[in-house]
Amino acid sequence: MQNVAHLYLEEAVGSLHGIKQQADAAIEQLSDEQFFAGLDAESNSVAIIVKHMAGSTGSRWTDFLTTDGEKPDRNRDQEFIVSASASRAEILKSWEERWQLVLDTVGSLKPEDLTRQITIRNEPHSVLKAINRSIAHLALHTGQIIFLAKHWKGSGWKTLSIPRGQSAAVDAAYAAKFQTK
């Protein structure tokens, strides 16, 4: 059990790094105008999604093992409002700080912590469940960021995965790389 728990924590940290890397690569392609633009009045901009992700992770991962994941000072509704004076640098500074918090906290967990109980909005969660919940939440919003960035960039989009029409070549390269001798 200890080995599986250790592997799980390594995989969780790796997944979190991958999710952040994908989001960062999409965000980097956007102009400031695109970063703050929404598709329509009911849609969130990349700036709002980033602000929400930072707010959520700050609440969930601050004092993770000892306090409820929904902190009393969190104002979730404000995460979906970006003031006219907000800057991309300000929003991304919070994003970086909160991602570091998540990565540091998950990276500091021990295998025996996975079965500990924490709460989120007073609902009991195992640490393992809370990590899975956070990974799913962050991946969902990263998908939204990528969708919006791809939309705004159009033909100028630089793919974050296998380029169209290149699947066979990539598969062959992987087969050659991982083929046992």
NUKOL-324302 format. One record per residue (C-alpha): residue number from 1; x, y, z. Coordinates in steps of 0.1 Angstrom, whole numbers, plus 5000, padded with zeros to 4 digits. Layout:
BEGIN
ATOM    n     u     v     w
ATOM  NUM     X     Y     Z
...
//
This chain:
BEGIN
ATOM    n     u     v     w
ATOM    1  5000  5000  5000
ATOM    2  5028  5024  5008
ATOM    3  5043  5020  4973
ATOM    4  5009  5027  4956
ATOM    5  5003  5057  4978
ATOM    6  5038  5071  4970
ATOM    7  5033  5065  4933
ATOM    8  4999  5082  4935
ATOM    9  5014  5114  4951
ATOM   10  5041  5115  4924
ATOM   11  5015  5111  4897
ATOM   12  4993  5138  4913
ATOM   13  5022  5163  4914
ATOM   14  5031  5153  4878
ATOM   15  4995  5158  4867
ATOM   16  4993  5192  4884
ATOM   17  5025  5203  4867
ATOM   18  5011  5191  4833
ATOM   19  4978  5210  4838
ATOM   20  4996  5242  4847
ATOM   21  5020  5238  4818
ATOM   22  4991  5235  4794
ATOM   23  4973  5265  4808
ATOM   24  5004  5286  4808
ATOM   25  5012  5277  4772
ATOM   26  4977  5287  4761
ATOM   27  4977  5319  4781
ATOM   28  5011  5329  4767
ATOM   29  4997  5330  4732
ATOM   30  4971  5356  4741
ATOM   31  4973  5393  4738
ATOM   32  4960  5413  4767
ATOM   33  4928  5421  4748
ATOM   34  4922  5384  4742
ATOM   35  4931  5375  4778
ATOM   36  4903  5398  4790
ATOM   37  4877  5391  4762
ATOM   38  4846  5370  4767
ATOM   39  4827  5352  4739
ATOM   40  4795  5369  4750
ATOM   41  4779  5385  4781
ATOM   42  4774  5351  4798
ATOM   43  4809  5337  4791
ATOM   44  4839  5339  4812
ATOM   45  4871  5354  4799
ATOM   46  4905  5337  4804
ATOM   47  4912  5364  4830
ATOM   48  4881  5354  4849
ATOM   49  4889  5317  4847
ATOM   50  4924  5323  4859
ATOM   51  4912  5345  4888
ATOM   52  4886  5318  4898
ATOM   53  4912  5291  4897
ATOM   54  4936  5312  4919
ATOM   55  4908  5319  4943
ATOM   56  4897  5283  4946
ATOM   57  4932  5269  4950
ATOM   58  4941  5295  4975
ATOM   59  4911  5286  4996
ATOM   60  4915  5248  4992
ATOM   61  4952  5245  4997
ATOM   62  4960  5271  5024
ATOM   63  4964  5252  5057
ATOM   64  4951  5221  5037
ATOM   65  4953  5195  5065
ATOM   66  4941  5217  5093
ATOM   67  4912  5240  5081
ATOM   68  4881  5237  5060
ATOM   69  4889  5241  5023
ATOM   70  4863  5268  5019
ATOM   71  4879  5297  5038
ATOM   72  4857  5323  5055
ATOM   73  4875  5351  5037
ATOM   74  4870  5337  5002
ATOM   75  4846  5356  4981
ATOM   76  4839  5332  4953
ATOM   77  4814  5356  4935
ATOM   78  4842  5382  4932
ATOM   79  4863  5357  4914
ATOM   80  4840  5361  4884
ATOM   81  4844  5398  4882
ATOM   82  4874  5415  4868
ATOM   83  4876  5453  4874
ATOM   84  4885  5476  4846
ATOM   85  4917  5485  4864
ATOM   86  4928  5449  4868
ATOM   87  4960  5441  4850
ATOM   88  4971  5408  4834
ATOM   89  5003  5409  4855
ATOM   90  4983  5413  4887
ATOM   91  4960  5383  4879
ATOM   92  4989  5361  4868
ATOM   93  5009  5370  4899
ATOM   94  4981  5355  4921
ATOM   95  4979  5326  4897
ATOM   96  5016  5318  4901
ATOM   97  5014  5322  4939
ATOM   98  4984  5299  4942
ATOM   99  4999  5272  4918
ATOM  100  5030  5272  4939
ATOM  101  5009  5267  4970
ATOM  102  4992  5237  4954
ATOM  103  5024  5221  4942
ATOM  104  5043  5227  4974
ATOM  105  5014  5213  4995
ATOM  106  5008  5182  4974
ATOM  107  5045  5177  4972
ATOM  108  5049  5178  5010
ATOM  109  5022  5151  5016
ATOM  110  5032  5117  5029
ATOM  111  5017  5085  5017
ATOM  112  5000  5081  5051
ATOM  113  4983  5115  5047
ATOM  114  4961  5101  5018
ATOM  115  4936  5085  5042
ATOM  116  4934  5115  5066
ATOM  117  4901  5133  5066
ATOM  118  4898  5170  5057
ATOM  119  4867  5191  5050
ATOM  120  4856  5212  5021
ATOM  121  4825  5233  5029
ATOM  122  4821  5211  5060
ATOM  123  4819  5180  5038
ATOM  124  4843  5153  5048
ATOM  125  4869  5142  5022
ATOM  126  4899  5119  5024
ATOM  127  4930  5137  5013
ATOM  128  4931  5115  4983
ATOM  129  4895  5125  4973
ATOM  130  4904  5162  4978
ATOM  131  4935  5159  4955
ATOM  132  4914  5141  4928
ATOM  133  4887  5168  4932
ATOM  134  4913  5196  4927
ATOM  135  4929  5179  4897
ATOM  136  4896  5175  4880
ATOM  137  4886  5211  4887
ATOM  138  4919  5225  4875
ATOM  139  4918  5203  4844
ATOM  140  4883  5213  4836
ATOM  141  4891  5250  4837
ATOM  142  4924  5245  4818
ATOM  143  4903  5230  4790
ATOM  144  4882  5261  4790
ATOM  145  4913  5283  4788
ATOM  146  4927  5262  4759
ATOM  147  4893  5264  4741
ATOM  148  4892  5302  4744
ATOM  149  4928  5307  4735
ATOM  150  4924  5285  4705
ATOM  151  4893  5304  4695
ATOM  152  4910  5338  4699
ATOM  153  4942  5328  4681
ATOM  154  4924  5311  4652
ATOM  155  4950  5301  4625
ATOM  156  4977  5317  4647
ATOM  157  4972  5290  4674
ATOM  158  5003  5270  4682
ATOM  159  4991  5235  4692
ATOM  160  4998  5222  4727
ATOM  161  4997  5185  4715
ATOM  162  5001  5165  4684
ATOM  163  4995  5188  4653
ATOM  164  4968  5178  4629
ATOM  165  4980  5152  4604
ATOM  166  5010  5142  4625
ATOM  167  4995  5114  4645
ATOM  168  5011  5086  4625
ATOM  169  5046  5102  4626
ATOM  170  5043  5108  4664
ATOM  171  5030  5072  4670
ATOM  172  5060  5058  4650
ATOM  173  5084  5080  4670
ATOM  174  5070  5068  4703
ATOM  175  5071  5032  4691
ATOM  176  5107  5035  4682
ATOM  177  5116  5053  4714
ATOM  178  5099  5028  4737
ATOM  179  5105  4996  4718
ATOM  180  5124  4970  4739
ATOM  181  5155  4955  4723
//
